[in-house]
Amino acid sequence: MRSANFPRRRRPLSDLPRGATIRRMLDPRRCPELLTPAEMAEADRLTIAAGTPGIVLMERAGMAVAAQAARMVRSRGKVAVLCGPGGNGGDGFVAARLLESWGYPVALALLGEPGRLRGDPGLAASRWAGAVHAARGFRFDDADLVIDALFGAGLSRDIDGDALELVETVNAFARSGRPVLAVDAPSGVDGETGRVRGAAIEATASVTFFRLKPGHLLMPGRALCGRLVLADIGLDEAALAAIAPQAFVNAPPLWRAALPRLDASAHKYKRGAALVVSGPAHRTGAARMAARAALRVGAGLATIASPLDAVAVNSSHETAVMVAPFADLAGFARLLADPRRNAALIGPGAGVGEATRGLVAAALTEPSAESRAVVLDADALTSFAGDAVQLAALIASEKRATVVTPHEGEFARLFRGRPEVTELPSKISRARAAAAALGAVVALKGADTVVAAPDGRAAVGFDLPPTLATAGSGDVLAGLVCGLLAQRAPVFEAAAAAVWLHGAAARALGPGLTAEDLVGALPRALAEPLLAGQPQTPLI
């Protein structure tokens, strides 16, 4: 950027209008509701209708942006502010004014004509005393920080024209190693789906307000947002009750109360028993890891249902996990008949084909004295490729609590020929559609794992480390779900908690983990949600 664009004059520190200060930063894990851009607009409307002027909300938002920018740039570093024609641009004008009053050299460019700004953005622009440069040809080569206030999370069209050129220039700036701060969401990221609308800015950090949007957590948006900063700007908390959001950050406040807890009368049979189906002798490792995870997460007993040719292999590797042989479908049904076995997992290493379909059907339909939950993963799902209708019919027959845990490939195979499920724009909407179609909770795995229930609730993974992308990791996750269901945790909460615990174990281990390591790290992962805020039992 030409240095002439940065004014040399300094104005004294100005006060914000009364009530305009940012209140506090929020922890997204303690404010788990996710709001779509439309729901966020409704929260704005309700707050304004209750008596808070829109310009006050805009001043608070701009203050949050300016405060974060000051953390990211060196003292008196040069700041380029790129404003769009809407509310995001208004936030940018406020941030620019405040930063300039704090002594930072600021240059501001507007995408559009200043005279066309209306309402609160127009008022915010009128309070900016500096130059307003045209976006076309605006250069910021020697800036120390760029603030992206072009478009917010509600962007509803692809970026093109001058905006596209500006986005590409900002990304070249970012790739040179200098920071970019996005307002609400990086321009070009769809706040509802996380998808890129033509092109998107690669931000170092993003400041958003009141609650996160789904696009902050769903890929690829999550990777483009950088560090997420959530600011309280005084939106009315009562608006949440009116909006009744159904999507959440997957964090302990969402499911902590539903986690199974031990009391003095606990014994192994009260803690439930998990039954995990093994594959043949050369494919036993997946089931063993799943069974160990079920036991480690708290199930009182875990048993591997082993084909006869795999009994020796499974027995030689297990101690706390038991091994029960079965020769055929009738033998498996006898294992299911044990009333203590109240959760079954089929899929890891089981093999694809009619035999596995039969095992799934037995788990879902065989009568049981106690309620039995079922987890279906991997080969169990692929065995129903293109036949989700039949799987749904089996689930509906006894209405058993069921969780399916596909990765994207298994999801596509299971719902082959069902574009009403597979071609929805958002991972949340796809997981919800699948849950409704199957009558089961769906954990659609990935860096942004979504857990969805047939009633529309959805939880999105917030901090799942990439180290989980290793062989056997999904088997451990399925075992965690099974172990929590064995302890009679509610089905949606069990799946969501398992996903979080899976990630927490990986975070505790750090780089170099293998799937087997995850099982051993579970006690550390369990400590936070189980012990947080809980009094310790006195010795006397």
C-alpha positions as CSV (number, residue, x, y, z in Angstrom):
1,M,0.0,0.0,0.0
2,R,1.3,3.5,-0.7
3,S,2.3,5.0,2.6
4,A,0.4,8.2,1.7
5,N,-2.8,6.3,2.3
6,F,-1.9,6.1,6.0
7,P,-2.6,9.5,7.7
8,R,0.1,11.0,9.8
9,R,-2.2,13.0,12.1
10,R,-3.4,11.6,15.4
11,R,-6.6,12.3,17.1
12,P,-7.0,12.1,20.9
13,L,-8.6,8.9,22.3
14,S,-12.3,9.2,21.8
15,D,-15.0,7.7,24.0
16,L,-17.5,5.3,22.7
17,P,-21.2,6.2,23.0
18,R,-22.7,5.2,26.3
19,G,-23.4,1.5,26.5
20,A,-21.2,0.8,23.5
21,T,-18.3,-1.0,25.1
22,I,-17.8,-4.7,24.5
23,R,-18.9,-6.6,27.5
24,R,-16.7,-9.7,27.6
25,M,-15.3,-12.5,25.5
26,L,-17.3,-15.7,25.5
27,D,-16.2,-19.3,25.6
28,P,-18.0,-21.1,22.8
29,R,-18.0,-24.3,24.8
30,R,-20.1,-22.6,27.5
31,C,-22.4,-21.0,24.9
32,P,-23.0,-24.1,22.8
33,E,-25.9,-22.9,20.6
34,L,-25.0,-22.4,17.0
35,L,-27.1,-19.8,15.1
36,T,-27.5,-19.8,11.4
37,P,-27.2,-16.3,9.8
38,A,-31.0,-16.1,9.6
39,E,-31.3,-17.0,13.3
40,M,-28.6,-14.4,14.1
41,A,-30.5,-11.7,12.2
42,E,-33.6,-12.6,14.3
43,A,-31.6,-12.3,17.5
44,D,-30.5,-8.8,16.3
45,R,-34.1,-7.9,15.5
46,L,-35.4,-9.1,18.9
47,T,-32.7,-7.2,20.8
48,I,-33.4,-4.0,18.9
49,A,-37.2,-4.4,19.4
50,A,-36.5,-4.8,23.1
51,G,-34.9,-1.3,23.2
52,T,-31.2,-1.6,22.2
53,P,-30.5,0.6,19.2
54,G,-28.8,-1.1,16.3
55,I,-26.0,1.4,16.2
56,V,-25.1,0.5,19.8
57,L,-24.8,-3.1,18.8
58,M,-22.6,-2.1,15.8
59,E,-20.4,0.1,18.0
60,R,-19.9,-2.9,20.4
61,A,-19.1,-5.2,17.5
62,G,-16.6,-2.7,16.1
63,M,-15.0,-2.3,19.5
64,A,-14.6,-6.1,19.7
65,V,-12.9,-6.1,16.3
66,A,-10.6,-3.2,17.2
67,A,-9.6,-4.8,20.5
68,Q,-8.7,-8.1,18.7
69,A,-6.8,-6.2,16.0
70,A,-4.8,-4.4,18.6
71,R,-3.8,-7.8,20.0
72,M,-2.6,-8.9,16.6
73,V,-0.6,-6.0,15.3
74,R,2.6,-4.4,16.7
75,S,2.3,-1.1,18.5
76,R,1.4,1.6,16.0
77,G,1.4,-0.9,13.2
78,K,-0.4,0.0,10.0
79,V,-3.9,-1.4,9.6
80,A,-5.8,-1.7,6.4
81,V,-9.6,-2.0,6.8
82,L,-11.7,-3.3,3.9
83,C,-15.3,-2.5,4.2
84,G,-18.3,-3.9,2.4
85,P,-21.7,-2.2,1.7
86,G,-23.6,-3.9,4.6
87,G,-23.5,-4.4,8.3
88,N,-20.0,-5.9,8.2
89,G,-18.8,-2.8,6.6
90,G,-20.4,-0.8,9.4
91,D,-18.5,-2.8,11.9
92,G,-15.3,-2.1,9.9
93,F,-15.9,1.7,10.0
94,V,-16.3,1.5,13.8
95,A,-13.1,-0.5,14.2
96,A,-11.2,1.8,11.9
97,R,-12.3,4.9,13.9
98,L,-11.3,3.3,17.2
99,L,-7.9,2.0,16.0
100,E,-7.1,5.4,14.6
101,S,-8.0,7.1,17.9
102,W,-5.7,4.7,19.7
103,G,-2.8,5.8,17.5
104,Y,-2.7,3.2,14.8
105,P,-2.2,4.4,11.2
106,V,-5.4,3.3,9.4
107,A,-6.3,3.3,5.8
108,L,-9.9,2.3,4.8
109,A,-11.3,1.1,1.5
110,L,-15.0,0.6,0.7
111,L,-16.4,-1.8,-1.8
112,G,-19.2,0.4,-3.2
113,E,-20.2,4.0,-3.0
114,P,-20.1,5.8,0.3
115,G,-23.3,7.7,-0.6
116,R,-25.2,4.5,-0.9
117,L,-24.7,3.4,2.7
118,R,-27.9,3.6,4.7
119,G,-29.1,2.9,8.2
120,D,-26.6,1.9,10.9
121,P,-23.7,1.3,8.4
122,G,-24.3,4.8,7.0
123,L,-24.2,6.2,10.5
124,A,-21.1,4.3,11.4
125,A,-19.4,5.6,8.2
126,S,-20.4,9.2,9.0
127,R,-18.4,8.9,12.3
128,W,-15.2,8.0,10.4
129,A,-13.3,11.2,9.7
130,G,-10.6,9.7,7.6
131,A,-10.4,9.1,3.8
132,V,-12.5,6.5,2.2
133,H,-10.6,4.9,-0.7
134,A,-12.2,2.9,-3.5
135,A,-11.6,-0.8,-3.3
136,R,-10.6,-1.1,-6.9
137,G,-6.8,-0.6,-7.1
138,F,-6.5,-0.2,-3.3
139,R,-3.0,-1.4,-2.3
140,F,-1.9,-2.5,1.2
141,D,1.5,-3.9,0.5
142,D,3.1,-2.4,3.6
143,A,0.2,-2.9,6.0
144,D,0.9,-4.9,9.2
145,L,-2.7,-6.2,9.5
146,V,-5.7,-6.4,7.2
147,I,-9.2,-6.3,8.6
148,D,-11.7,-8.1,6.4
149,A,-15.1,-6.4,6.9
150,L,-16.3,-7.0,3.3
151,F,-19.0,-9.7,3.8
152,G,-20.3,-11.5,6.8
153,A,-21.6,-15.0,7.5
154,G,-24.9,-14.2,5.7
155,L,-23.3,-14.0,2.2
156,S,-25.8,-15.5,-0.2
157,R,-24.0,-15.3,-3.5
158,D,-20.7,-16.2,-5.0
159,I,-17.9,-13.5,-4.9
160,D,-17.0,-12.1,-8.2
161,G,-15.7,-8.9,-9.9
162,D,-13.9,-6.4,-7.8
163,A,-14.6,-8.3,-4.7
164,L,-13.0,-11.4,-6.1
165,E,-9.9,-9.5,-7.0
166,L,-9.8,-8.0,-3.5
167,V,-10.1,-11.5,-1.9
168,E,-7.3,-12.8,-4.0
169,T,-5.1,-9.8,-3.0
170,V,-5.8,-10.3,0.7
171,N,-4.9,-14.0,0.4
172,A,-1.6,-13.1,-1.2
173,F,-1.0,-10.8,1.8
174,A,-1.9,-13.6,4.2
175,R,0.4,-16.1,2.5
176,S,3.3,-13.7,3.0
177,G,3.0,-14.4,6.7
178,R,1.1,-11.3,7.8
179,P,-2.2,-11.5,9.8
180,V,-5.7,-11.0,8.5
181,L,-8.6,-10.5,10.9
182,A,-12.1,-11.3,9.6
183,V,-15.3,-9.7,10.9
184,D,-18.0,-12.3,11.7
185,A,-16.6,-14.8,9.1
186,P,-14.0,-14.7,6.4
187,S,-15.6,-13.1,3.3
188,G,-16.7,-15.8,1.0
189,V,-17.5,-18.4,3.7
190,D,-21.1,-19.4,3.9
191,G,-22.1,-19.0,7.6
192,E,-24.7,-21.8,7.4
193,T,-22.8,-24.5,5.5
194,G,-19.1,-23.6,5.8
195,R,-18.8,-23.8,2.0
196,V,-16.8,-21.3,-0.1
197,R,-18.9,-19.0,-2.3
198,G,-16.6,-18.7,-5.3
199,A,-13.5,-17.6,-3.2
200,A,-12.9,-16.9,0.4
201,I,-10.4,-15.0,2.5
202,E,-7.9,-17.1,4.5
203,A,-8.1,-15.4,7.9
204,T,-5.6,-15.6,10.8
205,A,-8.5,-15.0,13.2
206,S,-12.2,-14.2,13.1
207,V,-14.3,-12.2,15.5
208,T,-17.9,-13.1,15.7
209,F,-20.7,-12.1,18.0
210,F,-23.2,-13.7,20.5
211,R,-22.9,-17.2,19.2
212,L,-20.9,-19.1,16.6
213,K,-22.4,-19.9,13.3
214,P,-22.3,-23.5,11.8
215,G,-20.0,-22.2,9.1
216,H,-17.4,-21.4,11.7
217,L,-17.1,-25.2,12.5
218,L,-18.0,-26.9,9.3
219,M,-15.2,-27.6,6.8
220,P,-13.8,-25.9,4.8
221,G,-15.0,-22.8,6.7
222,R,-13.4,-24.0,9.9
223,A,-10.0,-24.1,8.2
224,L,-10.4,-20.6,6.8
225,C,-11.5,-18.9,10.0
226,G,-8.3,-19.2,11.9
227,R,-8.6,-18.5,15.6
228,L,-12.3,-18.0,16.6
229,V,-13.0,-15.1,19.0
230,L,-16.6,-14.9,20.3
231,A,-17.7,-11.5,21.7
232,D,-20.6,-10.6,23.8
233,I,-22.1,-7.4,22.3
234,G,-25.3,-7.4,24.5
235,L,-27.7,-9.3,22.3
236,D,-30.7,-10.5,24.4
237,E,-30.1,-14.0,25.8
238,A,-33.9,-14.4,25.9
239,A,-33.8,-14.4,22.1
240,L,-32.4,-17.9,22.2
241,A,-35.6,-19.2,23.8
242,A,-37.7,-17.6,21.0
243,I,-35.3,-18.9,18.2
244,A,-35.0,-22.4,19.8
245,P,-31.8,-23.3,17.9
246,Q,-31.3,-27.0,17.3
247,A,-27.6,-27.0,16.4
248,F,-24.8,-26.9,19.0
249,V,-21.1,-26.9,19.6
250,N,-20.2,-30.4,20.7
251,A,-18.8,-29.6,24.2
252,P,-19.3,-31.0,27.7
253,P,-22.1,-28.5,28.7
254,L,-24.2,-30.1,26.1
255,W,-24.1,-33.6,27.5
256,R,-22.2,-33.5,30.8
257,A,-25.4,-34.1,32.9
258,A,-26.2,-37.2,30.9
259,L,-22.9,-38.9,31.5
260,P,-23.1,-42.1,33.6
261,R,-21.8,-41.6,37.1
262,L,-20.8,-44.2,39.7
263,D,-22.1,-44.3,43.3
264,A,-21.2,-46.4,46.3
265,S,-23.6,-49.2,45.2
266,A,-22.1,-49.6,41.7
267,H,-21.0,-53.1,40.5
268,K,-20.0,-54.3,37.1
269,Y,-23.4,-55.7,36.2
270,K,-25.1,-52.4,37.0
271,R,-22.7,-50.6,34.6
272,G,-23.9,-52.5,31.5
273,A,-22.3,-55.0,29.1
274,A,-21.1,-54.3,25.6
275,L,-21.0,-57.1,22.9
276,V,-18.6,-56.3,20.0
277,V,-18.6,-58.5,16.9
278,S,-15.2,-59.6,15.6
279,G,-14.1,-60.4,12.1
280,P,-12.3,-63.5,11.0
281,A,-8.8,-64.4,12.4
282,H,-7.0,-62.0,10.1
283,R,-9.3,-59.1,10.9
284,T,-9.6,-59.0,14.7
285,G,-7.8,-55.9,15.7
286,A,-10.6,-53.4,15.0
287,A,-13.1,-55.3,17.3
288,R,-10.5,-55.6,20.0
289,M,-9.8,-51.9,20.1
290,A,-13.5,-51.1,20.1
291,A,-14.2,-53.5,23.0
292,R,-11.3,-52.1,25.0
293,A,-12.7,-48.6,24.4
294,A,-16.2,-49.6,25.6
295,L,-14.7,-51.0,28.8
296,R,-12.4,-48.0,29.3
297,V,-15.3,-45.6,29.0
298,G,-17.1,-47.3,31.8
299,A,-19.0,-50.4,30.6
300,G,-19.0,-53.0,33.4
301,L,-18.3,-55.8,31.0
302,A,-17.1,-56.0,27.4
303,T,-17.2,-59.2,25.3
304,I,-15.9,-60.0,21.8
305,A,-18.3,-62.1,19.9
306,S,-15.8,-64.2,18.0
307,P,-16.1,-66.4,14.9
308,L,-14.6,-69.8,15.7
309,D,-11.5,-69.3,13.6
310,A,-10.7,-66.1,15.5
311,V,-11.2,-67.4,19.1
312,A,-7.5,-68.2,19.6
313,V,-6.3,-64.9,18.2
314,N,-8.8,-62.9,20.3
315,S,-8.2,-64.9,23.4
316,S,-4.4,-64.5,23.2
317,H,-4.7,-60.7,23.1
318,E,-7.3,-60.1,25.7
319,T,-7.5,-60.1,29.5
320,A,-10.2,-57.8,30.9
321,V,-12.2,-58.1,27.6
322,M,-13.9,-61.5,27.4
323,V,-14.3,-63.7,24.3
324,A,-17.4,-65.6,23.4
325,P,-17.4,-67.9,20.4
326,F,-20.2,-68.3,17.9
327,A,-20.4,-70.5,14.8
328,D,-23.4,-69.1,12.9
329,L,-26.3,-66.7,13.1
330,A,-28.2,-68.9,15.6
331,G,-25.1,-68.9,17.8
332,F,-24.9,-65.1,17.7
333,A,-28.6,-64.9,18.6
334,R,-27.8,-66.9,21.7
335,L,-25.1,-64.4,22.7
336,L,-27.6,-61.6,22.3
337,A,-30.1,-63.4,24.5
338,D,-28.0,-62.9,27.6
339,P,-30.0,-60.1,29.3
340,R,-26.8,-58.5,30.7
341,R,-25.6,-57.6,27.1
342,N,-27.5,-54.4,26.6
343,A,-25.4,-52.8,23.9
344,A,-24.0,-54.4,20.7
345,L,-21.5,-53.1,18.1
346,I,-21.2,-54.5,14.6
347,G,-18.9,-53.3,11.9
348,P,-15.3,-52.9,12.7
349,G,-13.5,-55.6,10.7
350,A,-16.7,-57.6,10.4
351,G,-16.5,-58.0,6.6
352,V,-18.9,-56.8,3.9
353,G,-21.8,-59.0,2.7
354,E,-24.9,-61.1,3.6
355,A,-23.4,-62.6,6.7
356,T,-22.9,-59.1,8.3
357,R,-26.3,-58.1,7.1
358,G,-27.7,-61.0,9.1
359,L,-25.8,-60.1,12.2
360,V,-27.1,-56.5,12.0
361,A,-30.7,-57.8,11.5
362,A,-30.3,-60.1,14.6
363,A,-28.9,-57.3,16.8
364,L,-31.8,-55.0,15.8
365,T,-34.7,-57.5,15.9
366,E,-33.8,-60.4,18.2
367,P,-35.9,-60.2,21.4
368,S,-34.2,-59.3,24.6
369,A,-35.2,-59.2,28.3
370,E,-33.5,-55.8,28.7
371,S,-33.5,-52.9,26.3
372,R,-30.6,-53.3,23.8
373,A,-28.8,-50.4,22.1
374,V,-27.0,-51.0,18.8
375,V,-24.0,-49.3,17.2
376,L,-23.4,-49.8,13.4
377,D,-20.1,-48.8,11.9
378,A,-17.8,-49.5,8.9
379,D,-18.6,-52.9,7.3
380,A,-22.1,-53.1,8.8
381,L,-23.0,-49.9,6.9
382,T,-21.3,-50.9,3.7
383,S,-23.2,-54.2,3.8
384,F,-26.3,-52.1,3.3
385,A,-24.9,-50.0,0.4
386,G,-27.7,-48.5,-1.6
387,D,-30.2,-50.2,0.8
388,A,-30.8,-47.6,3.5
389,V,-34.5,-48.3,3.3
390,Q,-34.1,-51.9,4.5
391,L,-31.7,-50.8,7.3
392,A,-34.3,-48.2,8.4
393,A,-37.0,-50.9,8.4
394,L,-34.9,-53.1,10.7
395,I,-34.2,-50.2,13.0
396,A,-37.9,-49.4,13.1
397,S,-39.0,-53.0,13.8
398,E,-38.1,-52.9,17.5
399,K,-37.3,-49.2,17.8
400,R,-34.0,-49.9,19.4
401,A,-31.7,-47.0,20.3
402,T,-29.3,-47.0,17.4
403,V,-26.3,-45.0,16.4
404,V,-24.6,-45.2,13.0
405,T,-21.0,-43.9,12.6
406,P,-20.1,-43.5,8.9
407,H,-17.3,-41.6,7.4
408,E,-18.1,-39.7,4.2
409,G,-17.4,-42.7,1.9
410,E,-19.6,-45.0,3.9
411,F,-22.3,-42.4,4.1
412,A,-22.2,-42.0,0.3
413,R,-22.4,-45.8,-0.2
414,L,-25.2,-46.3,2.3
415,F,-27.4,-43.5,0.7
416,R,-26.4,-44.2,-2.9
417,G,-29.3,-43.1,-5.1
418,R,-30.7,-40.8,-2.4
419,P,-29.8,-37.2,-3.5
420,E,-32.3,-35.8,-1.0
421,V,-29.8,-37.0,1.6
422,T,-26.4,-36.8,0.0
423,E,-26.7,-33.6,-2.0
424,L,-27.9,-31.2,0.7
425,P,-25.6,-28.2,1.0
426,S,-24.6,-28.5,4.6
427,K,-23.1,-31.4,6.5
428,I,-25.6,-30.7,9.3
429,S,-28.5,-30.9,6.9
430,R,-27.1,-34.2,5.4
431,A,-26.6,-35.7,8.8
432,R,-30.1,-34.6,9.9
433,A,-31.7,-36.0,6.8
434,A,-29.9,-39.3,7.3
435,A,-31.0,-39.5,10.9
436,A,-34.6,-38.9,10.0
437,A,-34.4,-41.5,7.1
438,L,-32.9,-44.2,9.4
439,G,-34.7,-43.4,12.6
440,A,-31.2,-43.4,14.3
441,V,-28.6,-41.0,15.6
442,V,-26.0,-40.4,12.9
443,A,-22.4,-39.5,13.7
444,L,-21.1,-38.3,10.3
445,K,-17.3,-38.4,10.9
446,G,-14.5,-36.0,9.8
447,A,-12.6,-33.0,11.1
448,D,-16.0,-31.5,11.7
449,T,-17.9,-34.6,12.9
450,V,-21.7,-33.9,13.1
451,V,-23.9,-35.9,15.5
452,A,-27.5,-35.6,14.4
453,A,-30.7,-37.0,15.9
454,P,-34.0,-37.8,14.1
455,D,-35.6,-34.9,16.1
456,G,-33.3,-32.4,14.4
457,R,-30.8,-31.8,17.2
458,A,-27.2,-31.6,15.9
459,A,-23.8,-31.2,17.5
460,V,-20.7,-30.2,15.6
461,G,-17.2,-31.1,16.6
462,F,-15.2,-28.1,17.8
463,D,-11.7,-29.2,18.4
464,L,-11.0,-32.6,16.8
465,P,-7.3,-32.8,16.1
466,P,-6.0,-34.1,12.8
467,T,-4.0,-36.7,14.6
468,L,-7.3,-38.7,14.7
469,A,-6.8,-39.4,11.0
470,T,-5.1,-42.8,11.6
471,A,-6.1,-46.4,11.1
472,G,-8.4,-47.8,13.8
473,S,-9.4,-44.4,15.2
474,G,-13.0,-44.9,14.0
475,D,-13.2,-48.3,15.7
476,V,-12.3,-46.7,19.0
477,L,-15.0,-44.1,18.5
478,A,-17.6,-46.8,17.8
479,G,-16.5,-48.6,21.0
480,L,-16.9,-45.4,23.0
481,V,-20.4,-45.0,21.8
482,C,-21.2,-48.6,22.6
483,G,-19.7,-48.3,26.1
484,L,-21.7,-45.2,26.9
485,L,-24.9,-46.8,25.6
486,A,-24.2,-49.9,27.7
487,Q,-24.3,-47.6,30.7
488,R,-27.7,-46.4,29.5
489,A,-26.7,-42.9,28.5
490,P,-29.3,-41.2,26.2
491,V,-28.5,-42.0,22.7
492,F,-27.8,-38.5,21.2
493,E,-25.8,-37.5,24.3
494,A,-23.9,-40.8,24.2
495,A,-22.8,-40.3,20.6
496,A,-21.9,-36.6,21.1
497,A,-20.0,-37.3,24.3
498,A,-18.1,-40.2,22.6
499,V,-17.0,-37.8,19.8
500,W,-15.7,-35.2,22.2
501,L,-13.9,-37.8,24.4
502,H,-12.3,-39.2,21.3
503,G,-10.9,-35.8,20.4
504,A,-9.9,-35.0,24.0
505,A,-7.9,-38.2,24.2
506,A,-6.1,-37.3,21.0
507,R,-5.4,-33.8,22.3
508,A,-3.9,-35.3,25.5
509,L,-1.6,-37.5,23.5
510,G,-0.4,-35.0,20.9
511,P,1.5,-36.0,17.7
512,G,2.5,-39.5,17.0
513,L,-0.6,-41.2,18.5
514,T,-2.0,-44.5,17.2
515,A,-5.5,-45.7,17.7
516,E,-4.4,-48.1,20.4
517,D,-3.0,-45.1,22.4
518,L,-6.4,-43.5,22.4
519,V,-7.9,-46.1,24.7
520,G,-5.2,-45.6,27.3
521,A,-5.7,-41.8,27.2
522,L,-9.4,-42.0,28.0
523,P,-9.1,-41.6,31.8
524,R,-7.5,-38.1,31.3
525,A,-10.2,-37.3,28.7
526,L,-13.0,-38.4,31.1
527,A,-11.6,-36.3,34.0
528,E,-12.7,-32.9,32.7
529,P,-16.4,-33.6,32.0
530,L,-16.9,-36.0,35.0
531,L,-14.9,-34.1,37.7
532,A,-15.4,-30.5,36.6
533,G,-17.1,-28.7,39.5
534,Q,-17.8,-31.9,41.4
535,P,-17.0,-32.2,45.1
536,Q,-14.6,-35.0,46.0
537,T,-15.9,-37.7,48.3
538,P,-14.5,-37.2,51.8
539,L,-12.6,-40.0,53.5
540,I,-14.5,-39.6,56.7
